Amino acid sequence: KVRKALRSTEAYENFLRCLVIFNQEVISRAELVQLVSPFLGKFPELFTWFKNFLGYKESVHMETYPKERATEGIAMEIDYASCKRLGSSYRALPKSYQQPKCTGRTPLCKEVLNDTWVSFPSWSEDSTFVSSKKTQYEEHIYRCEDERFELDVVLETNLATIRVLEAIQKKLSRLSAEEQAKFRLDNTLGGTSEVIHRKALQRIYADKAADIIDGLRKNPSVAVPIVLKRLKMKEEEWREAQRGFNKVWREQNEKYYLKSLDHQGINFKQNDTKVLRSKSLLNEIESIYDERQEQASEDNAGVPTGPHLSLAYEDKQILEDAASLIIHHVKRQTGIQKEDKYKIKQIMYHFIPDLLFAQRGELSDVEEEEEEEMDVDEATGAAKKHNGVGGSPPKTKLMFNNTTAQKLRGMDEVYNLFYVNSNWYIFMRLHQILCLRLLRICTQAERQIEEETREREWEREVLGIKRDKSDSPAIQLRLKEPMDIDVEDYYPAFLDMVRNLLDGNMDSSQYEDSLREMFTIHAYIAFTMDKLIQSIVRQLQHIVSDEICVQVTDLYLSENSNGATGGLLASQSSRTLLEAAYQRKAEQLMSEENCFKLMFIQSRGQVQLTIELLDTEEENSDDPVEAERWSDYVERYVNSDSTSPELREHLAQKPVFLPRNLRRIRKCQRGREQQEKEGKEGNSKKSMENVESLDKLECKFKLNSYKMVYVIKSEDYMYRRTALLRAQQVGASGRTGVGRWCFPGPPAPKAETNKWLMGEGLEGLVPCTTTCDTETLHFVSINKYRVKYGTIFKTP
């Protein structure tokens, strides 16, 4: 009744604590009523029943404890918030507080017991501490413990009463009939507590308990044998029930023990499903991109360049396990064509390891796959596919042979460059997550092997015992069953369980329970492994079948032959033009969707993947008002006659041109006049002789930013047919002089070059100070020299 009324588990536990200290005779009956009044005061009927059950009477209380009640008002009037503090839970009583008298204290009690500090807890509304919420599996464990505790209390209370009554019965057996008739019991019924034995009898006799207790007190020789027999019958009945409950509790503990320890598994499965969605992965990098744009607009500065995400591949050995799990699932997908499966296999075993500077996998089992997927018709002997279509598709040629990435595998301080679309980006993100989780499980398995080995060595050397794997405390307490797998085989067994889960040969709950038994609280990271691999396979299917994805891969292979897809970090600047051309082609190819720049960098043995979302959107406005303003602007800009007379008059009075522009215009006008003069003399025909020219350069302007952009594949050129011949003639005569100019002698030593750059050892220089700062630009170290002149000179 109290549990249902209080509802709160914490309040009910505090109520039970009050009962426990009352049973231990720490507090009196009146003090118990006072302690439980905050809990039961809101329920008058229940509180009245509790006081009647306890045998509590208001008048007796007032007469029996007048001194204790007198000090209660003083204690309640103390402002503990203003008292001296000790930590966050204790306050010192003021010196004016009158201590209650105690007649049972010894000198040792006065020396060691506390009379100064009072517990002053911080309640939930005053504290910032948030207690963790119990999971449903923890609730099951707690409930079992509560039920076990309650039954133990009942049994021990009953047993204590039996022992007291047995002692009284023995005492009565030694008395004469007259002495037995005169023998009486006090309120403790021959024991040391007024409460324990009374509660034991009330539990059995309920409403008749008062009469039974009265009979025991007034006529124990008659009542004790009867009551003792009844108590022993209940003892046997409850002990039998306890044995049945123990089986139920043991089953529940074995079922929920590992799940109760796993406090992250439930929330992880729910959140991870959202995290692994394609939309979530795209929103993540787009939000970072938008934050950069907003920050740049607020600071009135240019948008900073550089990667938006940086991911690490910590162990290359994991790539093989990830590829084997992915290919295992791909082989069993009937919706993927055989030719596409072979392409996926090349991507996983050749292309991805090349990008990540790892060892390639083997493609040796292609023929075995063909034999597995084809049956032989017994009647005709012809090859027949499972779907009924005979014959096999033509073998796909190897796609990733002789790539630059393959040649960079054994080198350090190198990088690979790959421009991709959304499908490739999502695949690489999921692939990195898969490798990271496999590595964490593998690392945990290795850690458990080390702990197991270290513990067994310590037990053998220090204790001189050899423990079996079934001797762990949890197994001995029957909280879990012993494992059939050795610790050394945990990681291979985990990979096999993932394959069985993907094939549908293992239930997800069984898979999770097995992982918890092996990796305990660290297993949750692998609960969604099947969903992750399925998402990766879906992206791979898009990569090998979608037109844009195939063109992205083909563009990489074509640019690889030009040397635009990576190389040494030290020589990256020499490939700037090639990489810029590769980027333009990629942006043109992916003009309708997001374009991502992936860089795989290997430095000091560590592989880092950086991802940058590129801006490929044209900021043209569809607003007709904007379009009309733009048309007027272009018309006025191109046609000088459209200038208004007022503007011409204003410009004539107060020109706004810069002097340098005027000088250039006048020089151009003088050159044009000279050319016209020569043309009149007949020389223009000779000057334009053998000259070819073409004016096809086009440009566009963005309406929102008025930025000029040149159109791809539009150009101007001019060529004089005799120019190459004249260059060869001039080169033959001037080669000697040029050689002397280019190679005047052996290069100066590095130390002398540094001294010259720093202005050391040179006379006649303007007073100045030169500093050298070393910076890293595009993963290459460069020196920046800065000259600071004296106060009378200006820095150029």
N, C-alpha and C positions, 0 to 999 in steps of 0.2 A: 504493500500500500504506500509506504514512504517513497519507494523508488518511482512509482507511477506519479505520485504527487509532486515530487521535486523535479523530475524530468532531467535536470542537469546531472551529468555523471559526476562532476567535480563536487557538487553540493552533497550528493548521496555518499560519496567517499568520505567527506568530512563528517557527515552524520555517523557513519560507521566508526570513524576514529573516536568520536565521543563515546560510543558504546564500549569500544575496546578499553579505553582508559578507565571507564566506570567498572568494567568487569575485573580489571586489574586492581581495583580499590584505590586508585589514585585520587578520584574525586568522589564526593558523596552523592546521594540521590538528589538532593536539592540543587547541587552544582550542575548535575547532569541536565536537570530540567531547565536551568538557566542557560546552559550551553546550546541546547537544541531548540530553544524558543525562537531564534532567528530563522530556523529551518521550518518548524512546524507551526509557528505563530499565525501564519496565513491560512492555516487549515484548522479551524477550531475543533471540529469533530475529531479529527485525527489526533490533535494535540491532547484533547481530553481523554481519548482512549489510551494514548501513550502514558499519561500520568496515572490513570487507573491501573494499567498493566504494571507500572513501576511501583504501585503502592504509595504514591506521593499524595500527601495531604497538606493543604495550605496552612491550616492552623498549627499543625505539628511543626511545619517548616519555620513558621514565625517564632514559635516558642523555643525550638531546639537550637536555632542558629541566630540569636540576636546580635552577637558580637561580630560575626562574619558579615552580616548585612549592614552593620554600621559603617564599615570601611568601604562598602561598595560605592557609596556616593562620592567619597573622596577620590577613589580610583577613576570614576567616570568623569570627574571634573578636571582631570589633568590634561593639559594641552600638550600632547606628545610631539606635535609638529614643531614646537618651540624648544624642545628639550635637546640635550646634547646627543649627537648621532654617532653611531658606530656602524660603518657600512651603510647599507640601504635598508636593513631590516630591524635594527635595534635602536632604542632610545633609552637614555639614562633617566631614572626617576629623580625628581627634584629633591633637594635636601630637606625641604619642609614636609615631605611625605612621611606619614607615620606608618612604620612597618607593623604588620599584624604579628601578634605574639604566637610563639611556637614553643611548647613545653617539651617536645621530644628531641630537640637538637643536642648533639654532642659537640665538644670542642672541634672535632674534625669536620662536622657539618658546617659549623660557623666559618671554618677556614676555607672550605672548598666550594660551598654552595653559593649561587648567585642571588644577591638581593638588590642589585642596582640596575641591571639591564633588563628591559622589557621588550618583548617581540612586538614590532610595529610594522606589519607587512605592507607592501605597496600593492594596492588592488589593481585590477585590470584597467579601470578607467584612468588611473594615475600613472600607469607604467606604459612604456613604449614596447615592452617585450611582447612578442606574438608567439604563442605556443603553436607547435606544428600540429596539424590536423591528422588524426589517426586514419589510416586506410581501413577498408572493410575487413581486410585480413588481420590487421592488428586488433580490431574490435573482437574478432572471433577468439583470438588468443587471450585477450583480456577477459572476455566473458567466461572462457573455460577456467581461468585462474580464479575469478570471482566465485563461480559455482563450487570449485574445489575447496576454496577457503571457507565458504559458508557451510559446506557439508562437514569439513574438518572441525569447525567450531562446534557444530551440533553434536558430533560424535565425542569430542573431547569433553564437552560440558556434561553429557550423559554419563561418560565413563568416570569423570570426577565424582559425580553424585553417587554412582554405584560403589565406588571405593569408600566413600564416607559412610554410606548405609551399611556396607559389609563390616566396616570397623565397629559400627554401633551394634550390629547383630552379634558379633563376637563378644562384645562387651556385655550385652544382655544375656548371652548364654552362660556367662560366668556368675550372674547374679541369681539370687533366690527369687521366689515368686513374689514375696513381699517387696523386695527391693525393686523388682521389675515394675510392680504396680506404682511405686513411688517415683520411678525414673521419669524425668522430663527433659525435653530438648529446648534449646534457646532459638533465637531467630536465625542463627547460622546453621541449624539442623545438624549440629555436631561437627561442622567444618569450620572454615575460616572466613567465608564470604556469605553475606546475606542474599546476594544477588544470583550467584551462579547456580546454586541448587534450586532456588525458587524458579528460575527461568527454565531449568531442565524439566521440572515437574509441570510447569505451565504449558510447555510445549507438548507434553503427553496428555495431560488431563484437561487442558483448556479451561472452560468455565468452572469446572469442579476442582481446580487446583487449590483454591483457597481452603476448601473443606479438607482436602488431602493433607495440606501443610498443617492445618490446625490439628488434624488427627495425629500426624507425626509428632507434633510438639506435646500433645496432652497424653497420648497413649502409644508410645513408640513400640512397645512390646508386641502389640497387635498390628500396627500399620506398617512397620518396617519390613517384615517378610513379604507382605502383599505388594508394597511399592517396589521392593527390590526385584521381585520376580517380574513385575511389569517392565521395569527398566532394562533387565537383561534380555527380555523378549524383543524390545525395541532395538537394543544393541545389535542383536543378530540380524534383525530385519534391515537395519540401516547399513550394516557392514556388507550384506549381500547386495544391497542397492549400490553401494560405493563401488563394488567390483564391476558391476555392469556399467556404471558411469565412467569408470576408468578406461574401459575399452572405447567408449564414445569419445572421451577427451583425448585419448591417445591417437585415434584416427584423425580427429580434427587438428591436433597439433602437427602430425605428420603432413597433413594436407596443406596447412596454412603457414607452417613455420618459415619456409624459405620465402614465401610470398610476403609475409609480414615484414621481413627484413628488407625487401626490395621496395624502398620508398619512392623510387623514381620511375619505375616501370610503367605504371598506369598513365601518369601525365605524359611521359615520353612518347608512348604510342599514339596518344591523341594529337600531341603537338607535332610530332615528326611527320605524320601524314600530310599536314598542312605545309610544313617546311619543304617537303620533297616535290610539291606541285610545281609545274613549269611556270605558272603565273607568279608564284612566290619568289622563285629564283630570279625571274626577270624584274619583278618589282623591287627586289633588293638592290640591284645595281642601278636601276633607273632612279631610285630615290637618292642614292649617293650622287649620281650625275646631276639631279635637280638641285641638291644642296650646294654643290659647287657653283652651279650657275647663279643661284640666289645670292650666295656669298660674294661672288664676283660683282654682281650688279649692285649690292649694298656698298661694297668698298670702291665702286667706280674703277675697277681694275680689270685686266684681262683674265679670261678664264684659265686657271692653271691646268697645265697638261700633266699627264702621268697616269698610272694605273688607278682604277677605282677599287680593285680587289687584288689581294695578294694571297696566294694559297701555296702551301708547302707539300711536297711529296717527300716524306722523311725516309722512306725505305723502298729501294727499287725492287727488292725481292718480293714484295707484296703484289707487284704488278702481275706476276705470273698466276698467283692465286685468284686475283680479281678476274683476269682474262679467262681462266678455266671455268669459274662459276658462270660468267656471262655466256660463254660459248656452250656450256652444258645446257643452259636454258634455251639458247637460240636453236640448238639442234632439235629440240622437241616442239618447236613452233611450226604447226602445219600451215599457218598463214603466210610464211616467208618462203619465197622461191629459193630453189637450191643455189642458183647463181648469186642471189643476194646474200645467202648464208656464207658463201665462200668469200664474198667481198667483206662481210662483217668480220670473218675470221682473219683476213689480211689486215684489217684495221686494228684489231685487238692484238694480234701477234707480231705485226710488223710496224705499222704506222705509229701507234701510240708509244711503244717502246722506243722508236727512233726519236720522237719528239721529246721524250723524257730521258734521253741519253742512257737507255737501259739495253740489256741483251735481248735480242729478238727471240720469239718463240718459234716452235717447229710447226710446219704445215704438213707433216708426214702422214697424217691419218685421213687425208682427203679421200683416198681410194677406199678406205675402210668405211667412211660415211656413205659412199655410193653403194657399197655392198649391203650396208645395213638398211638403207632406204629403198632398196629394190628387191623384189621377189622374182623368182623364176617360175614361169608358167610350166607346170609339169607336162601338160599335153603338147604344147608347141615348142617349149624350150626357149621362148622369147622373153627378154627382159620386160618386166611390168612394174610400173610404179604403184605405190600404195593407193594413190587416188585413181588408178585405172588407166592412166596415160602411159603408153609404152615409150621406151627410149630415154636417154639422158640428155640434158642440155649441154651445149658445147662448153668446155672448160674455160673459165675466165683467166686471162693472162695476169701475171703478177703486176700489181699496180704501183708498188712503192720500191722499185729497184733503183739502186745507185742514187739515192737522195743525199742531199747535203747533210741532213740530220743524221743519217746513218754513219757518215764519215766522222762526225763530231763526237761519237759516243765515248771514246777513251780520252777526251781532252777536257781541260779545265778552263774556266773563264770564257765560256762559249754560250751562244743563245740560238734559239730557233724562233722564227716569226711566222705566224699563221693568222690570216684574217678570215673570220668565220661569221656565220649568221646565227640566228637564235637557237636552232636545233643543235648545232655544234657546241654552242656555249652551254646549253642545258646539259648536254651529254658530258662535257668536261667537268662541269660542277658536280654532277652525280657521280662520275667516275672518281673524282678526288674524295668525295665523301665516303664512297665504298672503300677505297684504299685506306683512308684514315681509320675507319671503323675496324677493318680487318687487322690493321696494325695494332690497334688498342687491344683487341682480343688476343692477338699473338703475344703482345708484350705482357698481358696479364697472365697468360698461360706460362710463359717463361718465369715470371715472378713467383708464381705458385710452385713451380718446380724447384726454384732456388730455396724458397721457404721450407718446402717439404724436406729437401735434402739437408738443409742446415739443422732443422729440428730433429731429424733422425740421427744425424751425427752427434748432436748434443746429448740426446738420450742414450746413445750407445757409449759415448765417452764418459759422461758425467754420472748418469744413473745406472749404466751397465745393463740396460734393457733394450729389447728390440720390439718395436711397436708395429702392429699390422695396420693396414689402411682402414680397417673397420673399428679401430680403437679411439676414434675422435669422440669428444664429449657429446656432440649432437647425436651421433649414432648410438652411443651407449645409453643416452637418455631417451632413445627411440623417437627422436624428433624428426629423423630422416633415415631413409634406407641406405645401406652402403652401395657405393658405385661399382659397376663392373669394369669401368675404364680406369686405367692408371693415369696418374697426373701427366706423365710424359706424352700421353696420346690425346690430351684434351683438344689441342688445336686441330689435328687431322680429323678427330671425331666431330668437331664442330663443323668443318667443311663438309663432311659427309651428311650431317644433319641438315645443312642448308640445301644440299642437292636433293635430299629426300623430301624436304618441305616444298621445294620448287616443283618436284614431280608429283606431289600430292600423296606421297607414301607416309607422311607423318602429319599428325594433327598439330595445329599451331599451339594449343595449350600444352601438349606433350613436349613440343619443341622448346617452349619457354621454361617449363619445369626442368627439363634436362640441362638447359643452359644455366639455370639458377643453381642446380646441384654442382655444376662444374666451376662456374665463375662467380658464384654468390651474388653480391650486390653490384658487381661490375658487368653483369650479363645483359642489362637492359639495352645497351647500345646496339645489340644484335637482334632485338626482337622484330624489327621491321626490315630485316635483310632481304626477305623475299620481295617485298614491295619495292625496295630500292633497285634490285636487279631487274625486276619487271619494267620499271620506268626506264632504266638504261637501255634495255632491249628495244623498247618502243622508239626511243630516240635514234638508236642505230638503224632501225628499219626505215625511219625517215631519211637518215643520212645517205643510205645506199639507193633509195628509190625516188626521193623528191628531186625535182629538176634543179632547183636552186642549190640544194646541198651538193649534188653531183658536180655542178659547175664550180662551186667553191673549192671542192677537192681538185678538180681539173686545173683551176687557176693556180692553186698552190704548186701542182706538179710542173706546170709550164713556167712559173716564175722561179721554181727551184733550179731549172736549167740555166736561168739568167743570173743566178747567184743572189737573188733578192730575198731569200727565206732564212737567212741566218749565217752565222760564222763566228769568228773570234770577236770578243767584246772590244779588244784593242783596235781592231780595224773596222769598227762599225761605221765610223764617219765616212769611210770610202764607199760604203754602200747606201748612202743617204738618198741619192737620186734614184737608184734602183728600187729601194724600199718605198719611196714616195710614189713612184709609178705603180708599184704593186698595190699600194693603198688606194690610189685613184681608181684603178681597175676594179678593186673589191667594192669600193663605195658605189661605183656605177652599176656593178652587178647586183648589189643589195640595196638599191635606191628605194625599194618599197618596204624594207624592213630594217631592223637594227643591224648594225655592223660592229663587230667586236674585234679588237686587236689583242691576240694572245701572244705572249712572249714566254718561252720556256728558257730559264736562265740556270746554268750550272756553274756554281762558284764554290770552291773549296769542298767539292764533293756533295753539296746540297743542291737540290733541284727546287726552284721556285717558279710558280706559274703566276704571272701578272695578267690581269684582264682590264681592258679599257674600252668603254663604250664610246664610239665615235659619233660625231654629229654629222649626219647625212641628210638632214631635212632641209628643204628649201623654204626659206621664211617669206615666201611670196604671199601677198594678201589677196583675197578674193573680194574685198570690199569694192563696189563700183566707184565710190567716192575717191578712194585711194588710187584706183586705176585711172580715173579721169585726171586727178592731180598729177600723176606720173606722166601721162600723155602730154599734158600742157608743159610740164617741165622739160621733157625731151624735145618737144617742138621748139621751145624758146632757146634751148641749149644748141640745137643743131642749126636753126635758121636765125641768123643775126638780124634779118630785116624785121623780125617780129618784135624787136625791142621797142618799147614805148618811147615817144619823143621826150617825155618828162625824164625818163631814165637817162636818155642820151645827153640831155642838157645838163643833168646833175653830174654825170660822169665827166663831161667836158670841163665843168667848173672845178670839180674835186675828184680827180681819178683815185681809184682804190687799188690800182695795180702796184705790185712790188717793183722797186727799181730794177732788181735783177731780171725780172720777167720782161720789163721794158727793154733792157739791153739785149736780151735774147731775141725779142721780136724784131728790134731794129736791125740786129745782125742778120737775122733770117731774111728780112726785107731787102737788105743790101745784097745778100747772096742771090736772092731771086732776081733782082734787077740786073746783076752781073750776068746771070744765066740767060736772061732774056736778050741782053745785049749781044752775047756770044751767039745766041740762036739766030739773031738777025744776020750775023756775019757768016752763017752756014756751018758753025762748029757744033751745033747741037746734034746734028745728024750723026756726026762722027763720034760724039761722046756717048750716045745711046746705041752705038753699033754693037752687035753681038750680045746684047743684054736681054735676058728673059726675066720677067717679073710677074707675080701673081698676088692679087690682094683678096684674100679669102678669110682673113682673121675676123671672127665675130665675138662679141661680148654681150653679156646680159647684166641687168641690174636688179638687185633684190629690192622690192618695194619698201619693206620695213626698215632696212638698214642702208639703202642706197649703195650697197657694196657691189663693185664690179667683178664679175666672174667671167673668165674666158671660156668659150665653148670648146669642148674637146674635139679634136680632129679638124679644127679650122686654123689656118695659118697663112702668113705672108712669107714670100721668099723672093729673092733677086739673085741672079747668077750671070756673071760675064763669062762667056765661053773660053776666052783666052786667059782667064785668071790662073788656072792650074799650070799651064805652060810657063807663064811668067813667074809663078812662084817657084817652079823647079829651077829656072834659070837664075833667079836671085839667090835661091838656096845654095846652088853649087858655088857661086862666087863668095857668098857670105858665110859659108859653113865654118871656115877657119876662124874668122873673127868671133862668131857666135860661140865656138868651142872654147876659145880663150876666155870669153866672158862668163860662160857657164862653169868652166872648170879651171879657175885660176891657179889651183894648187891643191895640196892635201887639205882636208877639212881641219878646222881649228879644234883643239881639245875641248872637251865638255866644260872643264873648269874655266878656261879662258872665255868661252861663250857666256857662261853664267856671270863672270866678272863684268863682261861688257854690258850685259843686260841690266845688271845692278848698278852700272856707272862707277865701278871701282877701278882705281888706278889710271883714270883719264883726267887730263888737265883741260882747263878752259871751259868747263861745263857751267851752266847756270846753277846757282845754289839750289839744291833739291834733295829730297829723300826718296829712295826707291824701296818699295816693299814687295815681297813675293808671297802670294797665297796659293796653296795647292787645293784644287777642287776636283770633284768627280762629275764629269759631264757625259751622259750616255754610257756609264760604266767605264769611262776612260779617265785617268788622272791627267789634269792639265795644270799649268802654272799661269797665274794671272799676276802681271807686274803693274803696280800702281805707283805713279810719280806724284809727289807732293812738293810744290815749289815754295819758295820763301814768301813772305808777306808782300813784297814789292813786285812779285811776278804772279801771273795768273796761270792757272792750270789749263793746258790746252785740251 
